[in-house]
Amino acid sequence: MYKFSKLVIKNAIFALTFIIASGAIAFFLLTAYIANKTQEHQQTIQTISQQFVSDAESIEEVATKFAAILTASTDYQTLIIKNNSITLFNFQSSHIPPHEYVLAKRKTVSAGKLNLQVQYKLAFTEIINLITQLFIGLIALATIFVLISAQLNYKLQSVIFSIISKQISNELAQINDSDFITSEQSNEQLLEIPALQEGIAEIRAMMTEQFKNTTSLEMEAHVDSLTGIENRNRFVQFYEKQIVQESPVKFGVLLITRCSELQTINQVHGYNSGDNYIIKVADIIKNALTTLPTGKLFRLNSSDFATILINEKLKVAEDYARELNIKFNDYQQLNELDSVAFTGLVYFDKSKPLGELLALADTGVSVAQTQKSNSWYSQTDINILTDNSANFGSQNWRQEIDSVLDGGRINLLIQPIQPSGRNNRVYGEILARFLNANGDMLPTATFIAMAEKLDKIIQVDRLIIETAIKEITSKNMLDSSYGINISARSINDEHFMIWLERKLLREPGAAPRLVFEISELGLQQNIKTAKRLVDMLHRVGSRVTVERFGVGLTSFKFFRDLTPDFIKMDSSYTRDIDDDKNNQYFLRLMVDLAHRLGINVLAESVESQEEKHTLEKLFIDGCQGYYVGKPTQL
């Protein structure tokens, strides 16, 4: 919208242009008119001279009378009558404007039989004055027009822009409505301007796209993409805004449900199976929540779900946990899992900070994991975080691990590795499962993690090795080879190394049948120790596998010096190998280099015929996975 001053200047420029154009046209026409009149007057002088009668008068008298006749009928600026070179009559007007001298041209004409020469310049004072007055009037009218037009344009512009603004405001009001994408557009148009309607339509389309993008970003920020459940950010917002601040919520129960088998499923079956496992657990929890309309479910991280039961007593939450336990047990049996999920409960009121509640619920999960599969534990001691039992969950696990170690409650399974050729030397991997005092299986991943945390992993490794050797020798199974995992903590412990060497030396029949699996990252921690371990195991007749190969950045020079017997490729390289050309190329290169060094290459997490067939074409020496063979009792 233009300001009034700008409209005046704009109109003044148009008016000035019109005046200049009009003046130029008027000047051109006037010049042509004067030239024409001057030329016609030349004919008039000749006509009068032919009709003039001198009556034998003197030439001076004739000139005077001739001049009188001419000046009586015509206005002159200049009139000069000569006879040869003698001036007989000379008239110069004293009232002629300067510009008129420029417009009129002086002419000379012969008077015919009077033998006179007439020089004249006509006067056009009246017509020039008239044109000048008209031109001044035009300027005055143009000035008035400029002011009036600017004022009218300003008012009209204000009205139009007010209507346009109102129309845009109406459209934006519809756009700001959260349902504007699905709502019908209003047919009311305050101003029928096609360009305006097109512009508003473009703005609406742009705002619609922006709204969709914003909604999508908000979904990404607050909703878990895998399960469609609100994430930890939304969980924190919900607790702070709906519970801590003034609201009808007075109390409730927080439940943390931890998926105990996610790590194992990811490693053994692949990440797609892990995702399906998480989705199924989420569906079980959501179905169980249908009877509790006040319940809110969130996914806190990869393995933990949080459920908030608003204004519900602990008794109701415990009934809900029992229902989860039943559903998890059914899912466990159907899918042959060691466990599915464990739940910790804690009652809260508005005074409890969120961090403290999460710590209490997490402690409840830790306690539940030491009990039956898929069990739950209600954390009723809300002062546990401020007294001497702050590590109650860890202490409970310490007691459980000590109990397992003291009672030797361990169950060994074996999963075969199928050789790709008759001459390939492979083995079966021993998998350990741990039992509580009631004979229920503890979550393996959590047990190992807590053993690492509580510095019990070396004792756990010793229990597994002793139990495996005892089982192999007592059942006379020395015709096959068996793989046993050793933690990185153990191989870096001097006392463990001495114990292992003595143990193997005392078991000359079993030692050559054992293949010790150590992770690539574990070997990288101390290269000298790793070299000493491999040399010791080779000295007693055992063999070594570097598992999860490809995760670290170890060079083949290191393996050439280390001389392991096998490398087991990490599942990230073997999973969906039939569709991944890059991994196929990398794996083929690794196999070629390993074979040059006399190292056999194994593949884990083989879950389909296509994967196995592709790996065999890449000359892998052996395959391990649920497609090849499931774990069975040793």
C-alpha positions in Angstrom: 0.0 0.0 0.0 1.4 3.5 -1.1 1.6 6.4 1.3 -0.3 9.6 0.3 2.9 11.5 -0.5 4.0 8.7 -2.8 0.6 8.7 -4.6 0.9 12.5 -5.1 4.4 12.2 -6.6 3.3 9.2 -8.8 0.3 11.2 -10.1 2.3 14.4 -10.5 4.8 12.5 -12.7 1.9 11.3 -14.9 0.4 14.8 -15.1 3.8 16.4 -15.9 4.2 13.8 -18.7 0.8 14.7 -20.0 1.5 18.4 -19.9 4.8 18.1 -21.6 3.3 16.0 -24.3 0.4 18.4 -24.7 2.7 21.4 -24.9 4.9 19.7 -27.5 1.8 19.0 -29.6 0.5 22.5 -29.2 3.9 24.0 -30.1 4.0 21.8 -33.2 0.5 22.8 -34.3 1.1 26.5 -33.5 4.3 26.6 -35.5 2.6 25.0 -38.5 -0.3 27.4 -38.1 2.0 30.5 -38.0 4.0 29.3 -41.0 0.8 28.7 -43.0 -0.7 32.1 -42.1 2.6 33.8 -43.0 2.6 32.1 -46.4 -1.0 33.0 -47.1 -0.4 36.6 -46.2 2.3 36.8 -48.9 -0.5 36.0 -51.4 -2.7 38.6 -49.8 0.0 41.4 -50.2 0.4 40.5 -53.9 -3.4 40.6 -54.5 -3.8 44.0 -52.7 -0.8 45.5 -54.7 -2.4 44.5 -58.0 -5.7 46.3 -57.0 -4.0 49.4 -55.6 -4.4 52.6 -57.7 -1.6 55.2 -57.3 -3.2 58.2 -59.2 0.2 59.5 -60.2 1.3 60.1 -56.7 4.9 60.0 -55.5 6.5 56.7 -54.5 6.6 57.8 -50.9 2.9 58.5 -50.8 2.1 55.3 -52.5 4.2 53.4 -49.9 2.4 55.2 -47.1 -1.1 54.5 -48.4 -0.1 50.9 -49.2 1.2 50.4 -45.7 -2.0 52.0 -44.2 -4.2 49.5 -46.1 -2.0 46.6 -44.9 -1.9 47.6 -41.2 -5.6 48.2 -41.2 -6.4 44.6 -42.1 -3.5 42.7 -40.4 -1.5 42.9 -37.1 2.2 43.0 -37.7 5.3 42.6 -35.5 7.3 44.2 -38.3 6.4 45.9 -41.6 9.0 47.4 -43.8 8.4 48.8 -47.4 11.3 49.5 -49.6 11.9 50.8 -53.1 15.1 49.2 -54.2 17.3 49.9 -51.2 15.4 52.9 -49.9 13.2 52.4 -46.9 9.9 54.1 -47.4 8.0 52.7 -44.4 9.2 51.0 -41.2 6.9 49.7 -38.5 8.0 47.9 -35.3 5.5 46.8 -32.7 6.5 47.4 -29.0 4.0 45.0 -27.4 5.1 41.7 -28.8 6.1 39.0 -26.2 9.7 37.7 -26.7 8.5 34.1 -27.5 6.4 35.5 -30.4 9.6 36.7 -32.1 10.8 33.2 -32.2 7.6 31.6 -33.5 6.9 34.1 -36.4 9.2 34.2 -39.4 10.1 37.3 -41.4 9.1 37.2 -45.1 9.9 39.4 -48.1 7.5 39.8 -51.0 7.4 42.0 -54.1 4.5 44.4 -54.6 4.3 43.8 -58.3 3.5 46.8 -60.5 4.1 49.2 -57.5 7.7 48.4 -57.7 7.9 47.9 -53.9 9.4 45.2 -51.7 7.6 44.4 -48.5 9.3 42.7 -45.5 6.9 41.6 -42.8 6.5 39.5 -39.7 3.0 38.8 -38.6 1.8 39.2 -35.0 -0.2 36.3 -33.3 -0.5 37.8 -29.9 -4.1 36.9 -29.3 -3.9 33.3 -30.3 -0.6 32.8 -28.4 -2.2 34.5 -25.3 -5.2 32.2 -25.7 -3.0 29.1 -25.9 -0.9 30.3 -23.0 -4.0 30.8 -20.9 -5.3 27.4 -21.9 -2.0 25.9 -21.0 -1.9 27.6 -17.6 -5.5 26.3 -17.0 -4.4 22.8 -18.0 -1.6 23.0 -15.5 -4.0 24.2 -12.8 -6.5 21.4 -13.6 -3.7 18.8 -13.6 -2.5 20.0 -10.2 -6.0 19.7 -8.9 -6.4 16.3 -10.5 -3.2 15.1 -9.0 -4.3 16.0 -5.5 -7.9 14.8 -5.9 -6.8 11.6 -7.6 -4.1 10.9 -4.9 -6.7 11.4 -2.2 -9.3 9.1 -3.9 -6.7 6.5 -4.7 -5.5 6.5 -1.2 -9.0 6.0 0.2 -9.8 3.4 -2.4 -6.5 1.6 -1.8 -7.3 1.6 2.0 -10.7 0.1 1.4 -9.4 -2.6 -1.0 -6.5 -3.5 1.2 -8.8 -3.7 4.2 -11.1 -6.1 2.3 -8.0 -8.1 1.1 -6.6 -8.2 4.7 -10.0 -9.4 6.0 -10.2 -12.0 3.3 -6.6 -13.2 4.1 -7.4 -13.1 7.8 -10.4 -15.3 7.2 -8.3 -17.8 5.3 -5.5 -17.8 7.8 -8.0 -18.3 10.6 -9.1 -21.4 8.8 -5.5 -22.5 8.3 -4.8 -22.0 12.0 -7.6 -24.4 12.8 -6.0 -27.8 13.6 -8.6 -29.4 11.3 -8.1 -27.1 8.3 -6.5 -29.8 6.1 -9.6 -31.9 6.3 -12.2 -29.2 6.6 -14.1 -27.7 3.6 -13.0 -24.4 2.3 -15.4 -21.5 2.8 -17.1 -20.2 -0.4 -17.4 -16.7 1.0 -15.3 -14.3 -1.2 -15.2 -10.7 -0.1 -13.5 -9.5 -3.2 -13.6 -11.3 -6.6 -9.9 -10.9 -7.6 -8.5 -13.9 -9.5 -4.9 -13.0 -8.7 -5.8 -12.6 -5.0 -7.6 -15.9 -4.9 -4.6 -17.6 -6.6 -2.3 -16.0 -4.1 -4.4 -17.1 -1.2 -4.6 -20.6 -2.6 -0.8 -20.7 -2.9 -0.4 -19.5 0.7 -2.9 -22.2 1.8 -1.0 -24.9 0.0 2.3 -23.6 1.5 0.8 -23.5 5.0 -0.7 -26.9 4.5 2.7 -28.4 3.6 4.4 -26.5 6.4 1.8 -27.8 8.9 2.3 -31.4 7.6 6.1 -30.9 8.0 5.7 -29.5 11.5 3.4 -32.3 12.4 5.9 -34.8 11.0 8.7 -33.3 13.0 6.6 -33.3 16.1 5.8 -36.9 15.6 9.5 -37.7 15.2 10.3 -35.7 18.3 7.7 -37.3 20.5 6.6 -40.6 19.0 8.6 -43.8 18.7 8.8 -44.7 15.0 8.8 -48.5 15.5 5.9 -48.9 17.9 3.9 -45.7 17.4 4.0 -45.1 21.1 5.0 -41.8 22.7 8.7 -41.6 23.6 10.7 -40.5 26.6 10.4 -36.8 25.7 6.6 -37.0 25.9 6.9 -39.1 29.0 8.8 -36.3 30.8 6.4 -33.7 29.5 3.4 -35.7 30.6 4.7 -36.2 34.1 5.7 -32.6 34.6 2.6 -31.0 33.1 -0.1 -33.6 34.0 1.0 -34.8 37.4 3.5 -32.3 39.0 1.5 -29.2 38.1 -2.0 -28.5 39.4 -4.2 -31.2 38.0 -6.8 -33.8 39.1 -4.0 -36.3 39.4 -3.2 -36.9 43.1 -1.4 -40.3 43.0 -0.7 -43.3 40.8 1.7 -46.1 40.0 4.7 -46.1 37.6 5.7 -49.4 36.0 8.9 -50.0 34.0 8.7 -53.1 31.7 12.1 -54.2 30.4 12.5 -56.5 27.4 15.1 -58.9 28.6 15.9 -60.7 25.3 16.4 -57.9 22.9 20.2 -58.1 22.9 20.2 -61.8 22.4 17.6 -61.8 19.7 19.4 -59.0 17.8 22.7 -61.0 17.9 21.2 -64.4 17.2 18.2 -63.7 14.9 19.0 -60.2 13.5 17.6 -56.7 14.1 14.4 -57.4 12.2 13.5 -60.1 14.6 14.5 -57.8 17.5 12.1 -55.1 16.1 9.3 -57.7 15.8 9.9 -58.8 19.4 9.7 -55.1 20.6 6.5 -54.6 18.6 4.9 -57.7 20.0 5.8 -56.7 23.6 4.3 -53.2 23.0 1.1 -54.8 21.6 0.8 -57.1 24.7 1.1 -54.1 27.0 -1.4 -52.0 25.0 -3.9 -54.8 25.0 -3.5 -55.2 28.8 -4.1 -51.5 29.2 -7.5 -51.6 27.5 -9.1 -52.4 30.9 -7.4 -49.3 32.5 -8.5 -46.3 30.5 -6.4 -43.9 32.7 -3.2 -45.7 31.8 -0.6 -44.1 29.6 2.1 -46.0 27.8 5.5 -44.7 26.7 8.7 -46.2 25.2 11.7 -44.9 27.2 14.5 -46.5 25.3 15.3 -49.5 23.1 14.2 -52.1 25.7 12.2 -50.2 28.4 8.5 -49.3 28.4 6.9 -47.0 31.0 3.3 -47.3 32.1 1.7 -44.6 34.3 -1.6 -45.6 36.0 -3.2 -42.3 37.1 -5.2 -42.2 40.4 -4.9 -46.0 40.7 -4.0 -47.9 43.9 -1.0 -50.2 44.0 -3.4 -53.2 44.1 -4.8 -52.4 40.7 -1.3 -52.0 39.3 -0.2 -55.4 40.7 -3.3 -57.1 39.0 -2.2 -55.4 35.8 1.4 -56.7 36.3 0.0 -60.3 36.8 -1.9 -60.1 33.6 1.3 -59.0 31.8 3.1 -61.9 33.4 0.6 -64.4 32.0 0.7 -62.9 28.5 4.5 -62.8 28.5 4.6 -66.4 29.5 2.4 -67.4 26.7 4.5 -65.5 24.2 7.7 -67.0 25.7 6.4 -70.6 25.2 5.2 -69.9 21.7 8.5 -68.5 20.5 10.9 -70.7 22.6 12.5 -67.7 24.4 14.3 -67.8 27.8 12.2 -64.9 28.9 10.2 -61.9 27.5 10.1 -59.0 29.9 10.3 -58.1 33.6 8.3 -55.3 35.4 9.1 -53.1 38.3 6.3 -51.1 40.1 6.4 -48.1 42.4 3.6 -46.0 43.9 3.9 -42.3 43.8 2.2 -39.0 44.7 2.7 -35.5 43.4 5.6 -34.8 45.7 7.9 -37.5 44.2 10.5 -36.2 41.6 10.6 -38.2 38.3 14.2 -39.2 38.6 13.6 -40.8 42.0 10.6 -42.7 40.7 12.5 -44.1 37.7 15.3 -45.2 40.0 12.9 -47.0 42.3 11.1 -48.7 39.4 14.4 -49.7 37.8 15.4 -51.3 41.1 12.1 -53.2 41.0 13.0 -54.5 37.5 16.4 -55.7 38.8 14.7 -57.5 41.7 12.1 -59.1 39.3 14.9 -60.4 37.0 16.2 -62.5 39.9 12.9 -64.3 40.3 10.8 -66.3 37.8 10.7 -65.6 34.1 8.7 -62.5 33.2 8.0 -61.8 36.9 7.2 -58.4 38.4 8.3 -56.7 41.7 6.5 -54.0 43.6 8.9 -51.5 45.2 7.1 -50.6 48.4 10.2 -49.3 50.2 10.2 -45.7 48.9 13.1 -44.7 51.2 15.4 -47.3 49.6 17.3 -44.5 47.7 18.1 -42.5 50.9 19.2 -45.3 53.3 22.0 -47.8 53.3 20.2 -50.0 50.9 20.6 -47.6 48.0 22.0 -50.4 45.8 19.2 -52.8 46.6 18.9 -53.9 43.0 22.6 -54.5 42.7 22.8 -56.2 46.1 19.9 -58.5 45.1 21.8 -59.4 41.9 25.0 -59.9 43.8 23.2 -62.4 46.1 21.7 -64.1 43.1 25.0 -64.4 41.2 26.7 -65.7 44.3 23.9 -68.2 44.8 24.3 -69.4 41.2 28.1 -69.7 41.6 27.8 -71.5 45.0 25.2 -73.9 43.8 26.6 -74.4 40.3 23.1 -73.7 38.9 24.0 -73.5 35.2 22.5 -75.2 32.2 24.6 -75.7 29.1 23.1 -75.8 25.6 25.0 -76.3 22.3 24.3 -74.7 18.9 26.0 -76.4 15.9 28.1 -74.8 13.3 27.6 -76.5 10.0 30.7 -76.9 7.8 30.4 -75.8 4.2 32.6 -78.7 3.0 33.6 -82.2 4.2 37.2 -81.2 5.0 36.3 -78.0 7.0 37.0 -78.2 10.7 34.2 -76.6 12.8 32.6 -77.1 16.2 29.5 -76.5 18.2 29.2 -73.4 20.4 28.3 -73.9 24.1 25.7 -71.5 25.4 25.2 -71.0 29.2 21.9 -70.4 30.9 21.7 -69.6 34.6 19.0 -70.7 37.1 17.7 -69.2 40.3 17.1 -71.2 43.5 13.6 -72.2 42.2 15.1 -73.6 39.0 13.7 -70.7 36.9 15.9 -69.3 34.2 17.4 -65.9 34.7 17.7 -63.4 31.8 21.1 -64.3 30.3 22.0 -60.8 29.0 21.2 -59.2 32.3 23.0 -61.9 34.3 26.2 -61.4 32.3 25.9 -57.6 32.4 25.4 -57.6 36.2 28.3 -60.1 36.6 30.5 -57.6 34.7 29.3 -54.7 36.8 29.7 -56.5 40.1 33.1 -58.0 39.2 31.8 -61.5 39.1 32.4 -62.3 35.5 35.7 -64.1 36.0 34.1 -66.5 38.4 31.2 -67.0 36.0 33.7 -67.9 33.2 35.4 -70.4 35.4 32.0 -72.0 36.3 31.2 -72.3 32.6 34.5 -73.8 31.7 34.5 -76.3 34.6 31.0 -77.4 33.9 31.6 -77.8 30.2 34.7 -79.9 30.7 32.9 -82.0 33.3 29.9 -82.6 30.9 32.1 -83.4 27.9 34.2 -85.9 29.8 31.5 -87.5 31.9 29.3 -88.1 28.8 32.3 -89.3 26.7 31.7 -86.6 24.1 35.3 -86.2 23.1 34.7 -87.0 19.4 33.5 -83.5 18.7 34.8 -79.9 19.3 33.1 -77.3 21.5 33.3 -73.5 21.6 33.3 -71.7 24.9 33.1 -67.9 25.3 35.6 -66.0 27.5 35.1 -62.4 28.6 37.6 -59.7 28.0 37.9 -59.2 31.7 39.0 -62.8 32.2 41.8 -62.8 29.6 43.3 -59.7 31.1 43.4 -61.3 34.6 46.7 -63.0 35.5 45.2 -65.4 38.0 42.6 -66.6 35.5 45.2 -67.2 32.9 47.3 -69.3 35.3 44.1 -71.2 36.4 43.0 -71.9 32.8 46.4 -73.2 31.8 46.6 -75.6 34.8 43.0 -76.7 34.2 43.6 -77.6 30.6 46.9 -79.3 31.4 45.0 -81.5 33.8 42.4 -82.4 31.1 44.6 -83.6 28.2 41.6 -85.4 26.7 39.3 -82.4 26.7 41.7 -79.6 26.0 42.2 -80.4 22.3 38.4 -80.4 21.9 37.9 -76.9 23.2 37.8 -73.8 21.1 37.8 -70.6 23.1 35.9 -67.7 21.6 37.1 -64.1 22.4 35.6 -61.0 20.9 37.8 -58.9 18.6 37.4 -55.8 20.9 38.4 -57.9 23.9 41.6 -59.0 22.1 42.4 -55.4 21.1 42.5 -54.2 24.7 45.9 -55.7 25.4 47.7 -57.2 22.4 50.5 -58.7 24.4 48.1 -60.4 26.7 46.0 -61.6 23.7 49.2 -63.0 22.1 50.2 -64.8 25.3 46.6 -66.3 25.6 46.6 -67.7 22.1 50.1 -69.1 22.5 49.1 -70.8 25.8 45.9 -72.3 24.3 47.8 -73.6 21.3 50.5 -75.0 23.6 47.9 -77.1 25.5 46.2 -78.2 22.3 43.1 -75.9 22.3 42.1 -73.5 19.6 41.0 -69.9 19.4 38.1 -68.1 17.6 38.0 -64.3 17.2 34.2 -63.6 17.3 32.3 -60.5 16.2 35.1 -59.9 13.7 34.8 -56.7 11.7 33.4 -54.5 14.5 36.8 -53.2 15.5 39.6 -51.8 13.4 42.1 -54.6 13.9 44.5 -55.1 11.0 45.3 -58.5 9.4 48.9 -58.0 10.4 47.7 -58.4 14.0 45.9 -61.6 13.2 48.9 -62.9 11.3 50.9 -62.4 14.4 48.1 -63.7 16.7 47.4 -66.8 14.5 43.9 -67.6 15.6 42.3 -70.7 14.2 38.9 -69.2 13.3 37.3 -65.8 12.9 33.6 -65.5 13.2 32.2 -62.6 11.2 29.9 -60.2 13.0 26.2 -60.7 12.3 26.0 -57.2 10.7 28.0 -58.5 7.8 26.2 -61.8 7.4 22.6 -60.7 7.9 20.7 -60.3 4.6 24.0 -61.1 2.8 22.0 -62.3 -0.3 20.8 -58.8 -0.9 23.9 -56.8 0.1 26.5 -56.6 -2.7 28.8 -54.4 -0.6 28.9 -57.0 2.2 29.4 -59.8 -0.3 32.4 -58.1 -1.7 33.9 -57.3 1.7 33.2 -60.9 3.0 34.8 -62.4 -0.1 37.9 -60.3 0.4 38.1 -61.3 4.1 37.7 -65.0 3.3 40.5 -64.8 0.8 42.9 -63.0 3.1 42.0 -65.3 6.1 42.6 -68.4 4.0 46.0 -67.1 2.9 46.9 -66.9 6.6 45.5 -70.4 7.3 42.4 -69.1 9.3 39.0 -70.5 8.8 36.0 -68.1 8.5 32.7 -68.7 10.1 29.4 -66.9 9.8 26.8 -66.4 12.6 23.1 -65.4 12.6 22.3 -67.3 9.4 18.5 -67.3 9.3 17.5 -68.3 5.8 18.4 -70.6 2.9 19.3 -67.7 0.7 21.8 -66.4 3.2 23.4 -69.8 3.7 23.6 -70.4 -0.1 25.2 -67.0 -0.6 27.8 -67.5 2.2 28.7 -70.9 0.7 29.3 -69.3 -2.7 31.7 -66.9 -0.9 33.6 -69.9 0.4 32.7 -69.4 4.1 34.0 -72.5 6.1 30.9 -72.8 8.4 27.6 -71.3 9.2 25.8 -70.9 12.5 22.2 -69.7 13.1 18.7 -70.8 13.8 18.3 -71.9 10.2 21.3 -74.3 10.5 20.4 -75.5 14.0 18.7 -74.3 17.2 20.5 -74.6 20.6 19.8 -78.0 22.2 20.8 -79.5 25.5 24.5 -80.5 25.8 
